[in-house]
Amino acid sequence: MPENNSILEKLDGLESRFEEVSTLITDPDVIADQSRYVKLTKEWKDLGDIMEARKDYLACLNSIKEAKDILTNENDADMKEMAREELQENETLQPQIEEKIKMLLVPKDPEDAKNVQMEIRAGAGGDEAALFAGDLFNMYKRYSDTKGWNLSITDISEGAVGGYKEIDFVISGADVYGTMKYESGVHRVQRVPSTESQGRMQTSAATVAVLPEADKFEVNINEGNIKWDTFRSSGAGGQNVNKVESGVRLRYPWKNPNTGEVEEILIECTETRDQPKNKERALSRLYTFIHDREHQKYVDDIASRRKSLVSTGDRSAKIRTYNFPQGRVTDHRIGLTLYKLDKIMNGDIQEIIDACIAADQAARRGRTECPRNGPAGPASAVRRAPRPAGGFSWPLK
C-alpha cells in the first residue's frame, strides 16, 4: 500500500466493518430481526460501493508505481513508451477516483432510502398554472418509469381547462427521497399558454413538496426510568384488598416535546387484586398518555415541514425556470442552465438531479465550488458557478 495516503487509511478502517457486516447479514438471528436486517443490508450495500471504489483506487496506484518503475529501470524504448501512456492514463484517472471516493464517504441522510409523498400545487397564473402542474406531474411520472419506481396517485383536483389545481402521489422504490428531495420548491414556467388567444407570453408557477414517507409513529419509553411504588388498595373487593399491596403507582420523567422541559407523570392503578396486572394497566396508561401528547407534535412537525418546502407559490421564490421559447431550463440554486427543455419535460431530469447532488455533497465536504460534468456547449448546456438563490442553502437539510 502506498505510504502516507490518507484516503487509503480511511478505506482500510471501513474494510473491517464491511467484512463484519457481510458476516452479520448471513446470521439467522439477524435475519429473523427484520428491522435490523434491513438496516445492515443497506449498510452492506453502501460499504460495498466504497470497497469497489477502493479496489479501483488500489489498481490505479499500483499501475502508476509500476509505470514509474519501468521508466526508471527499463532500457527498451517500446516498453518505456507503453509505460508513459499507462502513467498518463492513470495519473488522469487518480483524481477522478479520489473524487468519487470522497463523495461516497460523505455521510448520507438516513431518510434518503425512504419512499416519498409528493404534492404539486398550481400557484400564481390561474389556468396556465394548473396546466403547468399537470406537465410537472407527467415529467415526474416518466422519470419514475425510467427508474423502475412505482407511482400511485392519492388525491387529485383537476383544473378547469386541464392539468391539476393540486395532485398528491406516492413514489416507492430504491433511494427515492435521496433523489427527489431536490425537487421541492417553486417551479416557474415562461411560455405562451394554450389558453392565450393574443399570443402573449405568460409567467406562471407551481409548487412541489417532497416529503419522506413518515415512519410509523411510535412511543419510546425507557422503562428503566420508571419508579414504582406499591400500596394497599382501599374500598370494596373482599378481605384481600386492604391486606396486600396490590395497588401500584408509577412516576416517569417525560420530556415535553413542545416546551423541552422534563415533567413527572404520575399514574396509579388499583383496578384489580393482582399487582402484576395493575402494573401492566398502569404502564398501558402511560403509553396512551404520552402517545396523545406526542402524536400531535408529530403531526404538526410534518405540516410545518411541508409548509417550509412549498413557500407561497409566488413566482419570485422560484428554484427553477422552464423557458419554452428558448428551450431552456435553469436551476437557480446551482446556476445550471440546460438547453434541452423537450427532453426534460419528457422525464429526462437526471442531469439536473446529479448536479444538485454534487453541489449538496460538495457543500457537505466544506467546498465552495460545484463539480462540473464535462464540457458545456450552447447546443446542450451552460454551467455557471453555483450560488444560493431565494434563501436556498447547501447542504440541503
KAPEGI-V854740 format. One record per residue. N is the residue number from 1. RES is the residue in three letters. PSI is psi in whole degrees, 0 to 359 (* if undefined). Layout:
((N & RES & PSI) (N & RES & PSI))
//
This chain:
((1 & MET & 135) (2 & PRO & 141) (3 & GLU & 154) (4 & ASN & 40) (5 & ASN & 104) (6 & SER & 327) (7 & ILE & 314) (8 & LEU & 326) (9 & GLU & 318) (10 & LYS & 318) (11 & LEU & 324) (12 & ASP & 325) (13 & GLY & 327) (14 & LEU & 339) (15 & GLU & 318) (16 & SER & 324) (17 & ARG & 321) (18 & PHE & 317) (19 & GLU & 321) (20 & GLU & 313) (21 & VAL & 323) (22 & SER & 325) (23 & THR & 318) (24 & LEU & 321) (25 & ILE & 356) (26 & THR & 358) (27 & ASP & 126) (28 & PRO & 324) (29 & ASP & 323) (30 & VAL & 318) (31 & ILE & 325) (32 & ALA & 332) (33 & ASP & 90) (34 & GLN & 322) (35 & SER & 313) (36 & ARG & 321) (37 & TYR & 318) (38 & VAL & 317) (39 & LYS & 316) (40 & LEU & 323) (41 & THR & 319) (42 & LYS & 317) (43 & GLU & 320) (44 & TRP & 319) (45 & LYS & 315) (46 & ASP & 316) (47 & LEU & 327) (48 & GLY & 320) (49 & ASP & 321) (50 & ILE & 319) (51 & MET & 325) (52 & GLU & 320) (53 & ALA & 324) (54 & ARG & 318) (55 & LYS & 315) (56 & ASP & 322) (57 & TYR & 316) (58 & LEU & 319) (59 & ALA & 320) (60 & CYS & 313) (61 & LEU & 321) (62 & ASN & 323) (63 & SER & 321) (64 & ILE & 316) (65 & LYS & 316) (66 & GLU & 320) (67 & ALA & 320) (68 & LYS & 323) (69 & ASP & 318) (70 & ILE & 316) (71 & LEU & 330) (72 & THR & 321) (73 & ASN & 346) (74 & GLU & 141) (75 & ASN & 339) (76 & ASP & 126) (77 & ALA & 319) (78 & ASP & 318) (79 & MET & 319) (80 & LYS & 320) (81 & GLU & 318) (82 & MET & 321) (83 & ALA & 322) (84 & ARG & 317) (85 & GLU & 318) (86 & GLU & 319) (87 & LEU & 314) (88 & GLN & 318) (89 & GLU & 316) (90 & ASN & 331) (91 & GLU & 333) (92 & THR & 323) (93 & LEU & 327) (94 & GLN & 307) (95 & PRO & 332) (96 & GLN & 318) (97 & ILE & 320) (98 & GLU & 320) (99 & GLU & 318) (100 & LYS & 318) (101 & ILE & 318) (102 & LYS & 320) (103 & MET & 317) (104 & LEU & 333) (105 & LEU & 349) (106 & VAL & 128) (107 & PRO & 134) (108 & LYS & 149) (109 & ASP & 123) (110 & PRO & 344) (111 & GLU & 351) (112 & ASP & 329) (113 & ALA & 354) (114 & LYS & 158) (115 & ASN & 171) (116 & VAL & 153) (117 & GLN & 121) (118 & MET & 147) (119 & GLU & 133) (120 & ILE & 127) (121 & ARG & 133) (122 & ALA & 131) (123 & GLY & 226) (124 & ALA & 136) (125 & GLY & 2) (126 & GLY & 227) (127 & ASP & 324) (128 & GLU & 325) (129 & ALA & 322) (130 & ALA & 320) (131 & LEU & 319) (132 & PHE & 322) (133 & ALA & 322) (134 & GLY & 321) (135 & ASP & 319) (136 & LEU & 318) (137 & PHE & 315) (138 & ASN & 324) (139 & MET & 313) (140 & TYR & 327) (141 & LYS & 315) (142 & ARG & 322) (143 & TYR & 318) (144 & SER & 321) (145 & ASP & 319) (146 & THR & 333) (147 & LYS & 353) (148 & GLY & 21) (149 & TRP & 163) (150 & ASN & 127) (151 & LEU & 130) (152 & SER & 132) (153 & ILE & 134) (154 & THR & 334) (155 & ASP & 147) (156 & ILE & 141) (157 & SER & 111) (158 & GLU & 151) (159 & GLY & 164) (160 & ALA & 325) (161 & VAL & 14) (162 & GLY & 175) (163 & GLY & 204) (164 & TYR & 136) (165 & LYS & 321) (166 & GLU & 149) (167 & ILE & 132) (168 & ASP & 140) (169 & PHE & 162) (170 & VAL & 136) (171 & ILE & 126) (172 & SER & 145) (173 & GLY & 198) (174 & ALA & 127) (175 & ASP & 43) (176 & VAL & 312) (177 & TYR & 321) (178 & GLY & 337) (179 & THR & 315) (180 & MET & 348) (181 & LYS & 339) (182 & TYR & 354) (183 & GLU & 352) (184 & SER & 135) (185 & GLY & 192) (186 & VAL & 126) (187 & HIS & 127) (188 & ARG & 140) (189 & VAL & 139) (190 & GLN & 114) (191 & ARG & 171) (192 & VAL & 112) (193 & PRO & 152) (194 & SER & 341) (195 & THR & 358) (196 & GLU & 113) (197 & SER & 339) (198 & GLN & 357) (199 & GLY & 23) (200 & ARG & 142) (201 & MET & 143) (202 & GLN & 145) (203 & THR & 124) (204 & SER & 174) (205 & ALA & 158) (206 & ALA & 147) (207 & THR & 143) (208 & VAL & 129) (209 & ALA & 130) (210 & VAL & 115) (211 & LEU & 137) (212 & PRO & 146) (213 & GLU & 127) (214 & ALA & 138) (215 & ASP & 154) (216 & LYS & 128) (217 & PHE & 128) (218 & GLU & 145) (219 & VAL & 125) (220 & ASN & 116) (221 & ILE & 129) (222 & ASN & 98) (223 & GLU & 343) (224 & GLY & 342) (225 & ASN & 358) (226 & ILE & 131) (227 & LYS & 123) (228 & TRP & 139) (229 & ASP & 152) (230 & THR & 154) (231 & PHE & 166) (232 & ARG & 132) (233 & SER & 160) (234 & SER & 162) (235 & GLY & 186) (236 & ALA & 153) (237 & GLY & 4) (238 & GLY & 178) (239 & GLN & 340) (240 & ASN & 339) (241 & VAL & 311) (242 & ASN & 1) (243 & LYS & 334) (244 & VAL & 138) (245 & GLU & 75) (246 & SER & 340) (247 & GLY & 144) (248 & VAL & 150) (249 & ARG & 128) (250 & LEU & 146) (251 & ARG & 131) (252 & TYR & 127) (253 & PRO & 109) (254 & TRP & 132) (255 & LYS & 114) (256 & ASN & 118) (257 & PRO & 340) (258 & ASN & 323) (259 & THR & 338) (260 & GLY & 359) (261 & GLU & 150) (262 & VAL & 126) (263 & GLU & 147) (264 & GLU & 125) (265 & ILE & 129) (266 & LEU & 124) (267 & ILE & 133) (268 & GLU & 149) (269 & CYS & 124) (270 & THR & 28) (271 & GLU & 333) (272 & THR & 171) (273 & ARG & 354) (274 & ASP & 119) (275 & GLN & 315) (276 & PRO & 322) (277 & LYS & 322) (278 & ASN & 323) (279 & LYS & 316) (280 & GLU & 319) (281 & ARG & 323) (282 & ALA & 320) (283 & LEU & 320) (284 & SER & 320) (285 & ARG & 324) (286 & LEU & 315) (287 & TYR & 318) (288 & THR & 318) (289 & PHE & 312) (290 & ILE & 321) (291 & HIS & 313) (292 & ASP & 325) (293 & ARG & 324) (294 & GLU & 332) (295 & HIS & 322) (296 & GLN & 320) (297 & LYS & 320) (298 & TYR & 314) (299 & VAL & 317) (300 & ASP & 322) (301 & ASP & 320) (302 & ILE & 317) (303 & ALA & 320) (304 & SER & 321) (305 & ARG & 318) (306 & ARG & 316) (307 & LYS & 321) (308 & SER & 335) (309 & LEU & 321) (310 & VAL & 351) (311 & SER & 219) (312 & THR & 350) (313 & GLY & 10) (314 & ASP & 143) (315 & ARG & 331) (316 & SER & 346) (317 & ALA & 28) (318 & LYS & 150) (319 & ILE & 337) (320 & ARG & 144) (321 & THR & 135) (322 & TYR & 104) (323 & ASN & 106) (324 & PHE & 317) (325 & PRO & 325) (326 & GLN & 355) (327 & GLY & 35) (328 & ARG & 142) (329 & VAL & 126) (330 & THR & 125) (331 & ASP & 112) (332 & HIS & 342) (333 & ARG & 325) (334 & ILE & 6) (335 & GLY & 35) (336 & LEU & 126) (337 & THR & 130) (338 & LEU & 135) (339 & TYR & 62) (340 & LYS & 53) (341 & LEU & 318) (342 & ASP & 316) (343 & LYS & 320) (344 & ILE & 313) (345 & MET & 342) (346 & ASN & 10) (347 & GLY & 0) (348 & ASP & 74) (349 & ILE & 9) (350 & GLN & 322) (351 & GLU & 321) (352 & ILE & 314) (353 & ILE & 317) (354 & ASP & 319) (355 & ALA & 321) (356 & CYS & 318) (357 & ILE & 316) (358 & ALA & 317) (359 & ALA & 320) (360 & ASP & 313) (361 & GLN & 322) (362 & ALA & 320) (363 & ALA & 324) (364 & ARG & 332) (365 & ARG & 4) (366 & GLY & 16) (367 & ARG & 156) (368 & THR & 344) (369 & GLU & 157) (370 & CYS & 126) (371 & PRO & 140) (372 & ARG & 147) (373 & ASN & 73) (374 & GLY & 181) (375 & PRO & 148) (376 & ALA & 146) (377 & GLY & 158) (378 & PRO & 336) (379 & ALA & 343) (380 & SER & 306) (381 & ALA & 155) (382 & VAL & 125) (383 & ARG & 133) (384 & ARG & 170) (385 & ALA & 143) (386 & PRO & 146) (387 & ARG & 135) (388 & PRO & 147) (389 & ALA & 143) (390 & GLY & 33) (391 & GLY & 1) (392 & PHE & 138) (393 & SER & 149) (394 & TRP & 148) (395 & PRO & 158) (396 & LEU & 130) (397 & LYS & *))
//
